[in-house]
Amino acid sequence: MSDRVIAMIPTYNESGNISDLIHAILMLGPEYSALVVDDNSPDGTWEIVQTLAAENPGRVHLLHRVNERGRGSAGIAGFVEALRLGADYVIEMDADWSHHPRFIPQLTKLARQGADVVVGSRLVKGGGETGRSPLRTLITFGANLYIRLVLGLTLRDCTSGFRVFRRNVLATIDFSKLNSNGPAIVQEMLMACKVQGAKFAESPIQFEERRAGTSTFNIRIMLAGLSSVLKFRLRDWKQVLRSKVSSGN
């Protein structure tokens, strides 16, 4: 039996993107499925996914959150649910097509070859961005430099939310101890993996501007995320693990 690969996709108002994205993921092969974590989108995103789940039993899943909202907590809930569903590998990705499914097979291949965490990277050879302003590209570069210096990460693209995680590295994390409610969950997850000695790899992707809808990202959210990085530096990361591990990496 093939390993089960679940693409975990947090959503809020992505009705213009989600159906085509899910179909593209399912077309990758029978081992791929999709889990959408939706924060009760008023545009009906969750209803579209609910219909797709009925049409594709066992391959499309919906986690409909009515009382919570936020990119960070949605990601945490999604990882927990993906493990419950029996995922061997969990893909984390955005719903707006900035993370194109065509890159998933290569990311998954590196995980199958032994990497615990594979990051879809804009900042390694072959990677990049399309449709973005020079200012946004500069901000991405500066934020990554800051994060690498503060957290001691060796990854080039520490802000990429397009990643693949092996089940074993996720199962070691006590998700109840993670507390990022915004985009800083990306770095919080990296640190929770780093402290257990996870093996990281990066694979080039082309980051694209969203196809439809409006991004909720803004300067306030960005600054809050960068502030969280400083808190992560001082945290006792062993407290987020389920068992004692070496400090590694």
Residue pairs with C-beta under 8 A, 6 or more apart in sequence:
2 29
2 30
2 31
3 31
3 88
3 89
3 112
4 31
4 33
4 85
4 86
4 87
4 88
4 89
5 31
5 32
5 33
5 87
5 88
5 89
5 90
5 91
5 108
6 32
6 33
6 34
6 35
6 61
6 82
6 85
6 87
6 89
6 90
6 91
7 25
7 32
7 33
7 34
7 35
7 91
7 93
7 101
7 104
8 35
8 37
8 75
8 78
8 79
8 81
8 82
8 90
8 91
8 92
8 93
9 18
9 21
9 34
9 35
9 36
9 37
9 78
9 93
9 94
9 95
10 36
10 37
10 38
10 39
10 71
10 74
10 75
10 78
10 94
10 95
11 18
11 36
11 37
11 38
11 39
11 41
11 45
11 46
11 49
11 74
11 95
12 38
12 39
12 41
12 45
12 69
12 216
13 41
13 42
13 43
13 45
13 213
13 214
14 41
14 43
14 45
14 95
14 96
14 212
14 213
15 41
15 43
15 44
15 45
15 48
15 213
16 211
16 212
16 213
17 95
17 96
17 97
17 210
17 211
17 212
17 213
18 36
18 45
18 48
18 49
18 95
19 48
19 52
21 34
21 95
21 97
21 101
22 34
22 36
22 49
22 52
22 60
24 101
25 32
25 33
25 34
25 101
25 104
26 32
26 33
26 34
26 56
26 59
26 60
28 101
28 104
28 105
32 59
32 104
33 58
33 59
33 60
33 61
33 85
34 59
34 60
34 61
35 61
35 62
35 63
35 78
35 81
35 82
35 85
36 45
36 46
36 49
36 60
36 61
36 62
36 63
36 95
37 63
37 65
37 74
37 75
37 77
37 78
37 81
38 45
38 46
38 49
38 62
38 63
38 64
38 65
39 65
39 68
39 69
39 70
39 74
40 46
40 64
40 65
40 66
40 69
45 95
46 62
46 64
49 60
49 62
50 62
50 64
52 60
53 60
53 61
53 62
61 81
61 85
63 77
63 78
63 81
65 74
65 77
68 74
68 77
70 181
70 182
71 181
71 182
71 183
71 185
72 178
72 179
72 180
72 181
72 182
72 183
72 184
72 185
72 188
73 181
75 92
75 185
75 189
76 175
76 178
76 180
76 185
78 92
79 90
79 92
79 165
79 170
79 173
79 175
80 175
82 90
82 170
83 90
83 167
83 170
83 171
87 167
88 166
88 167
89 108
89 111
89 112
89 164
89 165
89 166
89 167
90 164
90 165
90 167
90 170
91 104
91 107
91 108
91 162
91 163
91 164
92 161
92 162
92 163
92 164
92 165
92 189
93 99
93 101
93 104
93 161
93 162
94 161
94 162
96 210
96 211
96 212
96 213
96 215
97 208
97 210
97 211
98 207
98 208
98 209
98 210
99 120
99 161
99 162
99 205
99 207
100 205
100 206
100 208
103 120
103 162
103 203
103 205
103 206
104 164
106 203
107 118
107 120
107 162
107 163
107 164
107 203
108 118
108 164
110 118
110 164
110 201
110 203
111 117
111 118
111 164
111 165
111 166
111 201
114 199
115 166
115 199
115 200
115 201
116 165
116 166
116 168
116 169
116 193
116 198
116 199
116 200
117 163
117 164
117 165
117 166
117 169
117 190
117 193
117 198
117 199
117 200
117 201
118 163
118 164
118 200
118 201
118 202
118 203
119 155
119 157
119 160
119 162
119 163
119 200
119 201
119 202
119 203
120 127
120 157
120 160
120 162
120 163
120 202
120 203
120 204
120 205
121 127
121 155
121 156
121 157
121 160
121 202
121 203
121 204
121 205
122 128
122 129
122 140
122 157
122 160
122 204
122 205
122 206
122 207
123 140
123 141
123 144
123 156
123 157
124 156
124 157
124 202
124 203
124 204
125 204
126 204
127 157
127 204
127 205
127 206
127 207
128 204
128 206
128 207
129 136
129 137
129 140
129 206
129 207
129 208
130 206
130 207
130 208
130 209
131 208
131 209
132 207
132 209
139 222
140 159
143 158
143 159
143 222
143 226
144 156
144 157
144 158
144 159
146 226
146 229
147 153
147 158
147 159
147 187
147 229
148 154
148 155
148 158
150 229
150 230
150 232
150 233
151 158
151 187
151 190
151 191
151 194
151 229
151 232
151 233
153 190
153 191
153 194
154 200
155 190
155 200
155 202
156 202
157 202
158 186
158 187
158 190
159 183
159 186
159 187
160 186
160 205
160 207
161 183
161 186
162 205
163 189
165 189
165 193
169 193
169 196
169 198
171 242
172 196
172 241
172 242
172 243
172 245
173 189
173 192
173 193
173 240
173 241
173 242
174 239
174 240
174 241
174 242
177 239
177 240
178 185
178 188
178 189
178 192
178 240
179 188
180 187
180 188
180 228
182 221
182 224
182 225
182 228
183 217
183 221
183 222
183 225
184 224
184 225
184 228
184 229
184 232
187 225
187 228
187 229
187 232
188 228
188 232
191 232
191 235
191 237
192 237
192 240
192 241
193 200
194 200
194 237
194 248
194 249
195 237
195 238
195 240
195 241
195 245
195 247
195 248
195 249
196 241
196 245
196 246
196 248
197 245
197 246
197 247
197 248
197 249
198 248
198 249
200 249
238 244
238 245
